[in-house]
Structures are given as C-alpha cells and as structure tokens.
Amino acid sequence: MIVVTAPTGRIGRLTLERLLAADAAVRVIVRDPARLPAATRARVEVVQGTHGDREVVNEAFTGADALFWLVPADPRSPSVEEAFVGFSRPAAQAVKDQGVKRVVNVSALGRGTPVADRAGFVTASLAVDDLFASTGVGLRALAMPSFMENLLRQTELIRTEGLFTMPVSGSLKAPACAVADIAAVAAGLLLDDTWTGVGEVPVLDRKTSPSTRWPGSCPTSSSGPSASNRSPPPRSRTG
Ligand SMILES: NC(=O)c1ccc[n+]([C@@H]2O[C@H](COP(=O)([O-])OP(=O)(O)OC[C@H]3O[C@@H](n4cnc5c(N)ncnc54)[C@H](OP(=O)(O)O)[C@@H]3O)[C@@H](O)[C@H]2O)c1
C-alpha cells in the first residue's frame, strides 16, 4: 500500500495518476475528497483530513509500505520551521509507529552548500528530510530546484510591461525542473520496493549536474524520468 499526500496538488495529482496507471494499491489523505476526480476516487482508499494531523496520519499509515510526503504551503504559520518541520512531526512519529518502510519527500536542493542552514524554505525542507531520516525509515529526498511552472507567474508582467524579473543576477545559472518530471521520479521510487537507507535524488534538467548528494546512493532524474515508472539506478556513494 502506498500513501499519497496532497493528491489534489500539482505534484501529488500527477504522482497519483502514475501510481494508478501502474495498478498500485493507493491510499490518499485528502481534506476534501470531492476535489478528486470521481474516477480516481473510485480506485483509491481515502482518509479524510490534513496530513499534519496525528490521528489522520496514524490511520492512513496503518499497513502502508511507502509514503509520498509533501508539505503544503502555510502562509499563516508563525515560522517556516513550524510550517515544514512542525507540520511533519506527527507523520514522522506515525511512520515509526506504523512501520512504514519507505518515504519519498518533496524537498529542495541546497544540502552541503555554505548557506544550507540559513536558506529559508530550503533549510526547512532539509530539516524535514532529517526528521524522517531520524526515524530509521528508508528515505529518498527529492532535491528540487525552482519549478519551471513558477515562470508562468511572469506572464502578466511580460504581457503588460514587457519585463521579465528575477531576484538574482542574470548571469547565474538557475537549474529548473518541471512538476511532471518530479511526479515521474516520485512514482518510480514509490513503485520500487528494493531501495533502503537514506539518499537525496536531485531532480534536474539533463545539463545540470547534481551539486550535492546526501549521504550518497543517489539516483538522479537525468536519464529521463518521464520515460519510465521505474526508479533510476542508484549511483555510488560520494559522501
Ligand atoms: N515552487 C517551487 O519552485 C518549489 C521548489 C522546491 C520545492 N517546492 C515544494 O513543492 C511543494 C509544493 O508542491 P505543489 O506545487 O504540488 O503544491 P500545490 O499544487 O500548491 O498543492 C498543495 C497541496 O497541498 C494541499 N494542502 C494545502 N494546505 C493543506 C493543509 N493545511 N493540510 C493538508 N493539505 C493541504 C492541497 O490540497 P487542497 O486541495 O485540500 O487545498 C494540495 O493538494 C512544497 O512542499 C514546496 O516547498 C517548491
């Protein structure tokens, strides 16, 4: 049984589609089941509620082998740490209590860089990886750059002002990935029950090399994640 969180979101919806296409047994945690397509609802077990809730995750993780974990944005949270780590704490405990074997977490690039401990959402995403890793569960942290879809927010400015703006130097290379590719990598890992241990999986375009691996054993998406439901082969440990 594979548990999918945020199944109505961009990554979660596409991940779920891939899992169902592979005929996997899936349980979703969803606040409002009516937001799932009827055809999807008919094929999955539904646990209603938020995946930040202790009772909800304990119910959802019962008998589960693998978990797709995605921390939703919470603009009202008192801190980014609370929004990410605080939200994930009940799930980390439930993973341990219910004996879930593998977790695939939507995380961020940045581990091992000089600013990893003061990089806002990135720092908090890495802390969620650490939280799950501390439970002893198998973990693949999907290390994300900025999503290509973020650029769509620029369309209005381009149309009305003829401007394209970014809060970084135009001379810096910015790796990017598409939401569909993240879902492909996530589904591949969730369907693969052979991996163990803790590792980071950079989800990058073909030309961008992984900047960091944690702590090693890191399949990447560079071989073309959308081509297959199987997770890419592990790479050698690099420390
Ligand atoms: N954008 C980037 O460049 C970037 C880069 C690196 C990492 N990320 C990470 O990617 C993730 C965002 O993924 P996405 O784009 O797929 O998200 P999304 O499309 O915004 O979807 C959010 C999902 O979370 C659910 N949700 C919202 N609030 C919730 C709550 N309080 N409790 C339970 N569920 C809740 C929503 O369900 P409802 O239908 O109930 O609203 C929806 O399924 C975040 O973790 C972010 O940190 C983003």
The ligand as a MOL file (V3000), in Angstrom:
LIG
                    3D

  0  0  0     0  0            999 V3000
M  V30 BEGIN CTAB
M  V30 COUNTS 48 52 0 0 0
M  V30 BEGIN ATOM
M  V30 1 N 7.7240 26.0080 -6.3840 0
M  V30 2 C 8.9940 25.6920 -6.2900 0
M  V30 3 O 9.8510 26.2130 -7.0330 0
M  V30 4 C 9.4540 24.6530 -5.2890 0
M  V30 5 C 10.8010 24.3130 -5.2320 0
M  V30 6 C 11.2120 23.3150 -4.3360 0
M  V30 7 C 10.2690 22.6900 -3.5270 0
M  V30 8 N 8.9470 23.0610 -3.5980 0 CHG=1
M  V30 9 C 7.9790 22.3640 -2.7360 0
M  V30 10 O 6.9470 21.8080 -3.5210 0
M  V30 11 C 5.7690 21.6960 -2.7180 0
M  V30 12 C 4.5610 22.2630 -3.4670 0
M  V30 13 O 4.0580 21.2590 -4.3220 0
M  V30 14 P 2.8420 21.5250 -5.3430 0
M  V30 15 O 3.2240 22.6500 -6.2490 0
M  V30 16 O 2.4660 20.2270 -5.9230 0 CHG=-1
M  V30 17 O 1.7080 22.0330 -4.3500 0
M  V30 18 P 0.3050 22.6660 -4.7320 0
M  V30 19 O -0.0550 22.4270 -6.1640 0
M  V30 20 O 0.2790 24.0620 -4.2020 0
M  V30 21 O -0.7060 21.7640 -3.8730 0
M  V30 22 C -0.7940 21.8930 -2.4920 0
M  V30 23 C -1.4670 20.6280 -1.9670 0
M  V30 24 O -1.4440 20.6690 -0.5530 0
M  V30 25 C -2.7870 20.5330 -0.0650 0
M  V30 26 N -2.8940 21.3390 1.1500 0
M  V30 27 C -2.8250 22.6850 1.2730 0
M  V30 28 N -2.9030 23.0340 2.5720 0
M  V30 29 C -3.0390 21.8800 3.2850 0
M  V30 30 C -3.1480 21.5680 4.6640 0
M  V30 31 N -3.1500 22.5280 5.6100 0
M  V30 32 N -3.2610 20.2800 5.0230 0
M  V30 33 C -3.2720 19.2940 4.1000 0
M  V30 34 N -3.1590 19.5120 2.7760 0
M  V30 35 C -3.0370 20.7980 2.3780 0
M  V30 36 C -3.6830 20.9970 -1.1740 0
M  V30 37 O -4.9060 20.3260 -1.0120 0
M  V30 38 P -6.3710 21.0290 -1.0290 0
M  V30 39 O -6.9970 20.5200 -2.3030 0
M  V30 40 O -7.0220 20.4640 0.1960 0
M  V30 41 O -6.1710 22.5130 -0.9850 0
M  V30 42 C -2.9100 20.4670 -2.3920 0
M  V30 43 O -3.1620 19.0960 -2.5720 0
M  V30 44 C 6.0470 22.4130 -1.4090 0
M  V30 45 O 6.4110 21.4610 -0.4280 0
M  V30 46 C 7.2560 23.2830 -1.7590 0
M  V30 47 O 8.0510 23.5740 -0.6440 0
M  V30 48 C 8.5330 24.0170 -4.4530 0
M  V30 END ATOM
M  V30 BEGIN BOND
M  V30 1 1 1 2
M  V30 2 2 2 3
M  V30 3 1 2 4
M  V30 4 1 4 5
M  V30 5 2 4 48
M  V30 6 2 5 6
M  V30 7 1 6 7
M  V30 8 2 7 8
M  V30 9 1 8 9
M  V30 10 1 8 48
M  V30 11 1 9 10
M  V30 12 1 9 46
M  V30 13 1 10 11
M  V30 14 1 11 12
M  V30 15 1 11 44
M  V30 16 1 12 13
M  V30 17 1 13 14
M  V30 18 2 14 15
M  V30 19 1 14 16
M  V30 20 1 14 17
M  V30 21 1 17 18
M  V30 22 2 18 19
M  V30 23 1 18 20
M  V30 24 1 18 21
M  V30 25 1 21 22
M  V30 26 1 22 23
M  V30 27 1 23 24
M  V30 28 1 23 42
M  V30 29 1 24 25
M  V30 30 1 25 26
M  V30 31 1 25 36
M  V30 32 1 26 27
M  V30 33 1 26 35
M  V30 34 2 27 28
M  V30 35 1 28 29
M  V30 36 1 29 30
M  V30 37 2 29 35
M  V30 38 1 30 31
M  V30 39 2 30 32
M  V30 40 1 32 33
M  V30 41 2 33 34
M  V30 42 1 34 35
M  V30 43 1 36 37
M  V30 44 1 36 42
M  V30 45 1 37 38
M  V30 46 2 38 39
M  V30 47 1 38 40
M  V30 48 1 38 41
M  V30 49 1 42 43
M  V30 50 1 44 45
M  V30 51 1 44 46
M  V30 52 1 46 47
M  V30 END BOND
M  V30 END CTAB
M  END
